[in-house]
Amino acid sequence: MTNIPFLIDPDPAMEPSDMTAKEAFTGADTTELNHTHFATQDESILTGTWECAPCIEDIPAYPVHELMTIVSGKITLTHPDGTKEHLKAGDTFFISKGAPVVWEITERLRKIYMIAT
């Protein structure tokens, strides 16, 4: 852990990740990668870069508070009332813990995130 400010590289060395269920992917590509830039000792605060192939997940209760900035790709968030938000590179958005949402990556997504549990 570092206590000094640091630049978050949007193109770090990435490692395989498995946060997305294989059956959620919408094509043959099931690539998912992650790089953790910072984590508190108890991992209650995390920041990193995450990349994922197109997929769709119906999330009844988002598991964490998460602030995200899209580096590349596109995602559509569908809210319980059917409202859709189409987000793209440069957009920053927040999902609160417990929020229901349908998460659909429509074009390979790379995002920088900060998570609080």
N, C-alpha and C positions, 0 to 999 in steps of 0.2 A: 504494500500500500504506500502511496506517495502522498505527502501533505503539501506538495507544491503544484501550482497550476501547470497544465500541460495541454498541448494541442491534440485534438482528437483527429487522427488520420482517417479520412473516409475510405481509404484503400489499404487497410492493414493486411498482414498475413492472416488468412482465415483458416479455421479448422472445422471439420464436419460437426454438425449439430443434429439433434433429433427431437426438437420441440414440436414438430409437426408430424401428425400421424401419416404413415405412408398412404393410407386410403384417401387422405384429403387432397393429394395431388391430382391435378386435372389433366395431366399428360404423362408421357413416358419419363420426363425429367423429374427426378425427386431430390435434386440437389438442395441442400440446406447447409449454410455455413455461418459461423459466428466467430467473433473476436471480442473478448472482454478487455476493455481499456482500464477499468477500475472496478473494484468490489470492496465493500467494507468487510471486516473480518467475519461478521455474521451474515453477509450477503443480503442484508436488508436494503442496500442501495447498490445498484449495478449500472454501469454505462458501457456501451459497446457498439459494435457494428454487426448487423445481421443481414444475411442475404438468403433469399428463398425463391424457388421456381414457382410458377403458378399453382395455386391451390385454393380450396374453399373450406372454411370451417365455420360451423354454427357454434358460437361460444355463448352459452347461457349466462355465464357470470365471468367476466374477464378476471384473471387470477391476480393481477397486480395493478398498481397505478403506473402508467407508462406515458412518457413524453417522447415523441418520435419526430425525426426529420427525414424525409425521403431524399436519398442521394440519387437514386435512379429507379425507374420502373413505375408501376401504377398499381393502385389498390382501390377497391370499392368497399366501403363500409355500409352495411344495411342495418338500420335501427329497427327496433320492434314495431314502430308505426309504419314501416315500409320505406321511410325516407332513405335515399341513397346519397352518399358522399363519394365523389370520384376524386381521388387524390393522386398527385404526380410529383415528380422531382421538384424539390424546393419547398414543398408544403410541409408545415410542422403541425402536428395534431396531438391530442391527449385523449387517452381512454382511462376512465377511473375504474378502480377495483370494484368488481361486482356488476359492472355495466353489461347488459346483454348486447351482442353484436354478431352479425355475420361478416366474417373477414374473408374477402376474396381478392387474392393477388391475381391481377389480370395480365401483368407483364413482369417478368423477373424483377423482384424488389430488393433493393439495398437500402437499409435505413440505419441511422444512428439513433440509439435509444438511451433513455435513462429510466430505470425502473426503481420504484420504491414498493416494498412489500407491506 
